[in-house]
Amino acid sequence: MDTIQRVKNNFLESIQIKTDAVDDLAPVIANAAKAIADALLNDKKVLACGNGGSAADAQHFSAEMLNRFEMERPGLPAVALTTDSSTLTSIANDYQYAEIYSKQIRALGREGDVLLAISTSGESHNIVHAIDAAHDRNMIVIALTGREGGQIADLMNNDDFEIRIPTWSTARIQEVHIMVIHSLCDLIDLQLLGQDD
């Protein structure tokens, strides 16, 4: 096996997926970023969740918002629902794992808040329950998915945004999800603060 060529193939595949998807995804990403910025301007917040690598992506987004992205600015209210191990294990133990995010959303979510829900397959039961809870709270949902969108695609309302990565490779989906997250952060900063000269 030529390991160097394998690495190059991984890079090239990731680049190709981004190139193929950008025209379809760019308008949805721009509209989703505007929805987040508008919510923030109305004193609302973003709640983010996912599993595994997608949990890390939820935390990554929250960190970029609460601290800073590429320009200096005040912190923005974003909470990763993936980080409180006592809450997560309590809910999973007392109820079921599928409710670890929905119970938090029902307690913390308010009308006009935004849920950033991340699932590469679109089939994660706890993310499906999270979206249901967000809709019960009249929150906007931005779903980062892949493959064919799974159950999550069927849950989207008119005010929601599904940003679906058109591939079946979990690794490639996650790589594009990071690009989407960085694009959201960039556009949110641009809308809130204007161009950094």
C-alpha positions as CSV (number, residue, x, y, z in Angstrom):
1,M,0.0,0.0,0.0
2,D,1.3,3.4,-1.0
3,T,0.5,5.4,2.2
4,I,1.5,8.7,0.8
5,Q,-0.9,8.3,-2.1
6,R,-3.6,7.2,0.3
7,V,-3.2,10.5,2.2
8,K,-3.3,12.4,-1.1
9,N,-6.5,10.6,-2.1
10,N,-8.1,11.5,1.3
11,F,-7.3,15.2,0.7
12,L,-8.5,15.1,-2.9
13,E,-11.8,13.3,-2.0
14,S,-12.4,16.0,0.7
15,I,-11.7,18.8,-1.7
16,Q,-13.9,17.2,-4.4
17,I,-16.9,16.9,-2.1
18,K,-16.5,20.5,-1.0
19,T,-16.2,21.6,-4.6
20,D,-19.2,19.6,-5.7
21,A,-21.4,20.8,-2.8
22,V,-20.5,24.5,-2.5
23,D,-23.0,25.9,-4.9
24,D,-25.9,24.1,-3.3
25,L,-24.8,24.7,0.3
26,A,-23.6,28.3,0.2
27,P,-27.1,29.9,0.0
28,V,-28.4,27.7,2.9
29,I,-25.3,28.5,5.0
30,A,-25.8,32.2,4.4
31,N,-29.4,32.1,5.3
32,A,-28.7,30.0,8.4
33,A,-26.0,32.4,9.5
34,K,-28.4,35.3,9.1
35,A,-31.0,33.5,11.3
36,I,-28.4,33.0,14.0
37,A,-27.2,36.6,13.8
38,D,-30.8,37.9,13.9
39,A,-31.5,35.7,17.0
40,L,-28.4,37.1,18.7
41,L,-29.4,40.6,17.9
42,N,-32.8,39.9,19.6
43,D,-31.0,38.7,22.8
44,K,-31.5,35.0,22.0
45,K,-29.0,32.2,22.2
46,V,-27.7,29.1,20.3
47,L,-27.9,25.6,21.8
48,A,-25.7,23.0,20.0
49,C,-25.6,19.2,20.2
50,G,-24.3,16.1,18.5
51,N,-22.8,12.7,19.2
52,G,-19.2,11.6,19.0
53,G,-17.3,13.7,16.5
54,S,-20.5,15.8,16.1
55,A,-20.4,16.5,19.8
56,A,-16.9,17.9,19.4
57,D,-18.2,20.0,16.5
58,A,-21.0,21.3,18.7
59,Q,-18.4,22.3,21.3
60,H,-16.2,23.8,18.6
61,F,-19.0,26.0,17.4
62,S,-19.8,27.1,21.0
63,A,-16.2,27.9,21.7
64,E,-15.9,30.1,18.5
65,M,-19.0,32.0,19.6
66,L,-18.3,32.4,23.3
67,N,-14.7,33.3,22.9
68,R,-13.9,34.6,19.4
69,F,-13.6,33.5,15.8
70,E,-11.1,35.5,13.7
71,M,-11.8,39.0,15.0
72,E,-12.0,40.5,18.4
73,R,-15.5,40.9,19.7
74,P,-17.6,40.3,22.8
75,G,-18.6,36.7,23.5
76,L,-21.8,35.5,22.0
77,P,-24.3,33.3,23.8
78,A,-23.9,29.7,22.7
79,V,-24.1,26.6,24.8
80,A,-22.9,23.1,23.8
81,L,-25.4,20.7,25.5
82,T,-22.7,18.0,25.2
83,T,-20.4,19.0,28.0
84,D,-22.1,18.5,31.3
85,S,-21.4,14.9,32.2
86,S,-23.5,14.9,35.4
87,T,-26.6,16.1,33.5
88,L,-26.0,13.8,30.5
89,T,-25.5,10.7,32.7
90,S,-28.4,11.6,35.0
91,I,-30.8,11.9,32.2
92,A,-29.5,8.8,30.4
93,N,-29.7,6.8,33.7
94,D,-33.1,8.1,34.9
95,Y,-34.9,8.2,31.6
96,Q,-33.1,7.2,28.3
97,Y,-30.2,8.3,26.3
98,A,-32.5,9.6,23.5
99,E,-33.6,12.4,25.9
100,I,-30.2,13.7,26.9
101,Y,-30.6,16.8,24.8
102,S,-34.4,17.2,24.6
103,K,-34.7,17.5,28.4
104,Q,-32.0,20.2,28.4
105,I,-33.7,22.1,25.6
106,R,-37.1,22.0,27.3
107,A,-35.4,23.6,30.4
108,L,-33.1,26.0,28.7
109,G,-34.6,26.8,25.3
110,R,-36.8,29.8,24.7
111,E,-38.9,31.0,21.8
112,G,-36.6,32.5,19.2
113,D,-33.5,30.6,20.3
114,V,-31.6,28.5,17.7
115,L,-30.7,24.8,17.9
116,L,-27.7,23.7,16.0
117,A,-28.2,20.0,15.7
118,I,-25.5,17.9,14.2
119,S,-25.8,14.3,12.9
120,T,-23.8,12.8,10.0
121,S,-26.5,10.2,9.4
122,G,-29.6,12.3,10.2
123,E,-30.8,9.3,12.2
124,S,-29.5,10.0,15.8
125,H,-32.5,9.4,18.1
126,N,-31.3,12.0,20.7
127,I,-31.0,14.6,17.9
128,V,-34.4,13.8,16.6
129,H,-35.8,14.3,20.1
130,A,-33.8,17.5,20.4
131,I,-35.4,18.9,17.3
132,D,-38.9,18.0,18.5
133,A,-38.2,19.7,21.8
134,A,-36.8,22.8,19.9
135,H,-40.0,23.0,17.8
136,D,-42.1,22.7,21.0
137,R,-40.2,25.8,22.2
138,N,-40.7,27.6,18.9
139,M,-36.9,27.6,18.3
140,I,-35.3,27.7,14.8
141,V,-33.4,24.6,13.9
142,I,-30.2,24.4,11.9
143,A,-29.4,20.8,11.2
144,L,-26.0,19.7,9.9
145,T,-26.5,16.3,8.3
146,G,-25.2,14.0,5.6
147,R,-26.1,11.1,3.4
148,E,-29.8,11.4,2.6
149,G,-30.7,13.5,5.6
150,G,-32.3,10.6,7.5
151,Q,-35.3,11.3,9.8
152,I,-34.0,14.8,10.5
153,A,-34.8,15.9,6.9
154,D,-38.5,15.1,7.5
155,L,-38.6,17.2,10.7
156,M,-37.5,20.5,9.2
157,N,-40.1,23.3,9.3
158,N,-40.3,26.2,6.9
159,D,-38.1,28.4,9.3
160,D,-35.5,25.7,9.7
161,F,-32.3,25.0,7.7
162,E,-30.9,21.6,6.8
163,I,-27.3,21.8,5.6
164,R,-26.8,18.3,4.1
165,I,-23.4,17.0,2.9
166,P,-24.0,14.8,-0.1
167,T,-21.7,11.8,0.7
168,W,-22.0,8.6,2.7
169,S,-18.5,8.9,4.2
170,T,-18.8,9.9,7.9
171,A,-15.2,11.3,7.8
172,R,-15.9,13.5,4.7
173,I,-19.2,14.7,6.1
174,Q,-17.5,15.7,9.4
175,E,-14.8,17.5,7.4
176,V,-17.4,19.6,5.5
177,H,-19.3,20.2,8.8
178,I,-16.2,22.0,10.1
179,M,-16.1,24.1,7.0
180,V,-19.8,24.9,7.5
181,I,-19.3,25.8,11.1
182,H,-16.4,28.2,10.2
183,S,-18.5,29.7,7.4
184,L,-21.4,30.3,9.9
185,C,-19.0,31.9,12.4
186,D,-17.5,34.1,9.7
187,L,-20.9,35.3,8.4
188,I,-22.3,35.9,12.0
189,D,-19.3,38.1,12.8
190,L,-19.7,39.9,9.5
191,Q,-23.4,40.6,10.1
192,L,-22.9,41.7,13.7
193,L,-19.7,43.6,13.4
194,G,-19.1,44.4,9.7
195,Q,-15.9,43.9,7.7
196,D,-12.7,43.8,9.7
197,D,-10.3,46.1,7.8
